[in-house]
Amino acid sequence: MKRRIRSTAAVVSLAVTCALIPGACAEYDAPPTPQLVGENLGVMSTAPDAPLVLKFSEPIKQGSLKVKLIFAVQSEGDLDGENSLLDEQEPPKTAQFKDRTILAFDSSAPSDANRTFGGKSSLNAARTQLTMEPEAPLPVGVPLMVLIEPGLSDAAGNETGQRIRVPIVFQAQGGGATTLPTGYYFMLMNVEPPPLAQQLRFYAYIDVASDTGDWTGTFTNAARTEALNSRDGCPSCEGVESICALFPNARCVRPSENLGSLDEFLDRLPQPDTPGFKFTTTGFAKDTAAGIEFGTPAFDIDINIGAGQINIVAVNTVITGLFKPDETNPDQLQLSGSLKVDKVQINGAGEAPTQGTVLGKTLSADDVAKVESFGTEIPVN
């Protein structure tokens, strides 16, 4: 009986609220939803020299649209460790952010000449589609981002309250003559949305055919193990934080703690066998004016991770990115790129897609010797 009384009281209270406060019980009217034509899990199916087309779920309010196309290369500082863009950091790096802006469109500007920077942009008469044409073809394999600024609204004034980020990359389509070296690499894959939100770390050996760009790579789990605790400069580590880390400073960490950058690779050792894993895949590379395009056709990853041997199957995984010489060490190549997965299954269950970022670097002979000095070689096949 008491439950019925409470339910009745709640109904009465709701009715009174709706009567006394106009709009309090109105049906929610969402602001316009943008959709970038050709974008699927962050990978573009359109050509890098084709216009970018942004469609909206309903007509937008005149003057409410502000869009930017920017570089989003983590290794070049476009995002910090917390994924903040240059103008979102403290203090904001406004000048650097502008330098990394490829194209911008501001529909509130007083004249056509002031509305677009870095190319041509036009909003159709129905205000449901924006077409953007950058001054030059966009780079393949380079992480980019379309930003829709807060304030985008429909005719009724329903507006977005925060930035909308659309990370994109144009996929490498095939190989060619390349200077990508056969040898050892270290890679991080930061898989962002559920159900696989985590960081995967790999040592890799990639065998490259320099005339065609075709490559075969063996990727091996890079793990924190107790063998690392024997290094000079390590504190005594035990309990939950049981593994010594020396980079960027000496401390004790959990075995699963993520790496903050590629430079921390020496805090990981190859672990090809249980509870680790390895897998092999193929791909292609090609030298271009912008750098070395690097990519894969769609392939499946089937691995068991962790002490509990959780099985993860990533169906139709695609990696695409660009290798460029490191600014401080030109002999070393660094990779920035993206990945998408059509379907993730964990222990046989799941149908959800996912996406993320890929970072990588070449390893020198000295790097490899340090890693393998603990007794486990990086597998080459």
Salt bridges, closest charged atoms under 4 A:
GLU76 OE1 - ARG100 NH2 3.00
GLU76 OE2 - LYS324 NZ 3.24
ASP78 OD1 - ARG100 NE 2.77
ASP87 OD2 - ARG163 NH2 2.56
GLU88 OE2 - ARG163 NH1 2.91
GLU88 OE1 - ARG165 NH2 2.62
ASP112 OD1 - ARG115 NH1 2.43
GLU149 OE2 - LYS68 NZ 2.94
GLU149 OE1 - ARG163 NE 2.76
GLU257 OE2 - ARG251 NH2 3.69
ASP263 OD1 - LYS361 NZ 3.45
ASP267 OD1 - ARG231 NH2 3.00
ASP342 OD1 - LYS340 NZ 3.27
GLU351 OE1 - LYS343 NZ 3.58
ASP366 OD2 - LYS370 NZ 3.47
